[in-house]
């Protein structure tokens, strides 16, 4: 394995670094973007039960804000609920924009790696072919070892770049879709609370 990597030349180093970054980001995002951590079930019902029982105070709001990303959004809306529906919705949207930004952290890096990894492989291919044609020009076609080394460098870097880019693209698409789904869930939950507070509907309180 080491011989194969070494045959790819110095461009294998950035490709390997890219692969490590993809693995690290994928593990971190998979752990962070857990649906139960981001938008726990029954959280809106629990908040509504606090409101009905007159238990909602500054301590509860602080606890809600620290509990989850959905909690941050709900806490922002509740803090401004007395100023009317529109002000509450604006507060929720502002908080949601910050939450979404946090959820999308590192995803652009995955997309960038998916784009540049094949280019790094292509650059290695170009360097390898330059080495081949230089060897042909200086020594003719009789030195098979030199020709094979250049061709090997060209092929290995291309394959390595694709092996990094394909998983990076898949991870980027998966996590982007996952974030979109979580955003929809949080939007629906926030709307439930807004409507409940303004008497347009009621949410089921969390069972004791």
C-alpha positions as CSV (number, residue, x, y, z in Angstrom):
1,X,0.0,0.0,0.0
2,X,2.8,2.4,0.9
3,X,4.5,1.7,-2.4
4,X,1.3,2.6,-4.3
5,X,0.9,5.8,-2.4
6,X,4.6,6.7,-2.9
7,X,4.3,6.1,-6.6
8,X,1.7,8.8,-6.8
9,X,4.3,11.5,-6.0
10,X,4.0,14.5,-3.7
11,X,0.5,15.3,-4.8
12,X,-0.7,12.3,-2.8
13,X,0.0,14.3,0.4
14,X,-2.8,16.9,-0.1
15,X,-5.1,14.2,-1.3
16,X,-4.5,12.1,1.8
17,X,-5.0,15.2,4.0
18,X,-8.3,15.8,2.2
19,X,-9.4,12.3,2.9
20,X,-8.6,12.7,6.6
21,X,-10.6,15.9,6.7
22,X,-13.6,14.3,5.0
23,X,-13.6,11.5,7.6
24,X,-13.3,13.9,10.5
25,X,-16.1,16.2,9.3
26,X,-18.4,13.3,8.5
27,X,-18.0,11.8,12.0
28,X,-18.4,15.2,13.7
29,X,-21.5,16.1,11.7
30,X,-23.1,12.7,12.2
31,X,-22.7,13.1,15.9
32,X,-23.8,16.7,16.0
33,X,-26.7,16.5,13.7
34,X,-28.6,13.9,15.7
35,X,-32.3,14.6,15.3
36,X,-33.1,14.0,18.9
37,X,-30.5,16.4,20.0
38,X,-31.5,19.1,17.5
39,X,-35.3,18.9,17.8
40,X,-36.4,16.6,20.6
41,X,-39.9,15.2,20.4
42,X,-42.5,16.6,22.7
43,X,-40.4,19.7,23.4
44,X,-43.2,22.1,22.2
45,X,-45.7,20.1,24.3
46,X,-43.5,20.5,27.4
47,X,-43.2,24.2,26.8
48,X,-46.9,24.5,26.4
49,X,-47.5,22.7,29.7
50,X,-45.2,25.2,31.4
51,X,-47.2,28.1,29.9
52,X,-50.6,26.6,31.0
53,X,-49.3,25.9,34.5
54,X,-47.7,29.4,34.8
55,X,-44.3,27.8,35.2
56,X,-42.5,29.7,32.4
57,X,-39.9,32.0,33.9
58,X,-36.4,33.2,33.2
59,X,-34.9,30.0,34.6
60,X,-37.1,27.9,32.4
61,X,-36.3,30.0,29.3
62,X,-32.5,29.7,30.0
63,X,-32.9,25.9,30.4
64,X,-34.9,25.7,27.2
65,X,-32.3,27.8,25.3
66,X,-29.5,25.4,26.4
67,X,-31.4,22.2,25.8
68,X,-31.3,22.0,22.0
69,X,-31.2,24.0,18.8
70,X,-35.0,23.9,18.7
71,X,-35.0,25.1,22.3
72,X,-33.0,28.2,21.2
73,X,-35.6,29.0,18.6
74,X,-38.5,28.5,20.9
75,X,-36.8,30.5,23.7
76,X,-36.2,33.4,21.3
77,X,-39.9,33.4,20.3
78,X,-41.2,33.2,23.8
79,X,-39.0,36.1,25.0
80,X,-40.9,38.3,22.5
81,X,-44.3,36.7,22.5
82,X,-45.9,39.5,24.5
83,X,-45.2,41.9,21.6
84,X,-47.4,40.2,19.2
85,X,-47.4,37.4,16.6
86,X,-45.3,39.2,14.0
87,X,-42.6,40.2,16.5
88,X,-42.5,36.7,17.8
89,X,-42.2,35.2,14.3
90,X,-39.4,37.7,13.5
91,X,-37.5,36.7,16.6
92,X,-37.9,33.0,15.7
93,X,-36.7,33.6,12.2
94,X,-33.6,35.5,13.4
95,X,-32.7,32.7,15.9
96,X,-33.4,30.1,13.3
97,X,-30.9,31.7,10.9
98,X,-28.1,31.4,13.5
99,X,-29.1,27.8,14.3
100,X,-29.1,26.9,10.6
101,X,-25.7,28.5,10.2
102,X,-24.4,26.3,13.0
103,X,-25.9,23.2,11.6
104,X,-24.3,23.8,8.2
105,X,-20.9,24.3,9.7
106,X,-18.1,22.4,7.8
107,X,-20.5,21.3,5.0
108,X,-19.0,23.8,2.6
109,X,-15.6,22.3,3.3
110,X,-17.0,18.9,2.2
111,X,-18.3,20.4,-1.0
112,X,-15.0,22.1,-1.6
113,X,-13.0,18.9,-1.1
114,X,-15.4,17.1,-3.4
115,X,-14.6,19.6,-6.1
116,X,-10.8,20.0,-5.7
117,X,-9.9,16.3,-5.0
118,X,-10.4,15.3,-8.7
119,X,-8.5,18.4,-9.8
120,X,-5.6,17.4,-7.6
121,X,-5.7,13.9,-9.1
122,X,-5.8,15.5,-12.6
123,X,-2.8,17.7,-11.8
124,X,-1.0,14.6,-10.7
125,X,-1.9,13.0,-14.0
126,X,-0.5,16.0,-15.9
127,X,2.8,15.9,-13.9
128,X,3.0,12.1,-14.5
129,X,2.5,12.5,-18.3
130,X,5.1,15.3,-18.4
131,X,7.5,13.0,-16.7
132,X,6.7,10.3,-19.3
133,X,7.2,12.6,-22.3
134,X,10.4,14.1,-20.8
135,X,11.8,10.6,-20.3
136,X,10.9,9.7,-23.9
137,X,12.6,12.9,-25.2
138,X,15.8,12.2,-23.2
139,X,16.1,8.4,-23.3
140,X,13.7,7.3,-26.0
141,X,11.3,4.5,-25.4
142,X,13.8,1.9,-24.3
143,X,13.8,2.7,-20.5
144,X,10.6,1.0,-19.5
145,X,11.1,1.7,-15.7
146,X,11.1,5.5,-16.2
147,X,8.1,5.3,-18.4
148,X,6.2,3.1,-16.0
149,X,7.0,5.4,-13.1
150,X,5.5,8.4,-14.8
151,X,2.4,6.4,-15.9
152,X,2.0,5.1,-12.4
153,X,2.1,8.6,-11.0
154,X,-0.5,9.7,-13.5
155,X,-2.9,6.9,-12.7
156,X,-2.5,6.6,-9.0
157,X,-3.2,10.3,-8.3
158,X,-6.3,10.2,-10.5
159,X,-7.7,7.2,-8.7
160,X,-6.8,8.6,-5.3
161,X,-8.5,12.0,-6.1
162,X,-11.7,10.2,-7.2
163,X,-11.7,7.9,-4.2
164,X,-11.7,11.0,-2.0
165,X,-14.1,13.1,-4.1
166,X,-16.9,10.5,-4.4
167,X,-17.4,9.9,-0.6
168,X,-17.0,13.7,0.0
169,X,-19.8,14.4,-2.5
170,X,-22.0,11.7,-1.0
171,X,-21.4,13.0,2.6
172,X,-22.0,16.6,1.5
173,X,-25.4,15.7,-0.2
174,X,-26.4,13.5,2.7
175,X,-25.8,16.1,5.5
176,X,-27.2,18.9,3.4
177,X,-30.4,17.0,3.0
178,X,-30.4,16.0,6.7
179,X,-30.1,19.7,7.7
180,X,-33.0,20.6,5.3
181,X,-35.2,18.0,7.0
182,X,-34.3,19.2,10.4
183,X,-35.0,22.8,9.5
184,X,-38.5,21.8,8.3
185,X,-39.2,19.9,11.5
186,X,-38.1,22.9,13.6
187,X,-40.1,25.3,11.5
188,X,-43.2,23.2,12.0
189,X,-42.7,23.0,15.8
190,X,-42.1,26.7,16.1
191,X,-45.3,27.4,14.1
192,X,-47.2,25.2,16.5
193,X,-46.1,27.3,19.4
194,X,-46.8,30.6,17.7
195,X,-50.3,29.4,16.8
196,X,-50.9,28.0,20.3
197,X,-49.9,31.2,22.0
198,X,-52.2,33.3,19.8
199,X,-55.2,30.9,20.2
200,X,-55.2,29.5,16.7
201,X,-54.5,26.0,17.8
202,X,-53.4,24.0,20.9
203,X,-50.6,21.6,21.2
204,X,-50.7,18.4,23.2
205,X,-48.9,18.8,26.5
206,X,-46.2,16.2,27.2
207,X,-47.6,13.4,29.3
208,X,-46.3,13.2,32.8
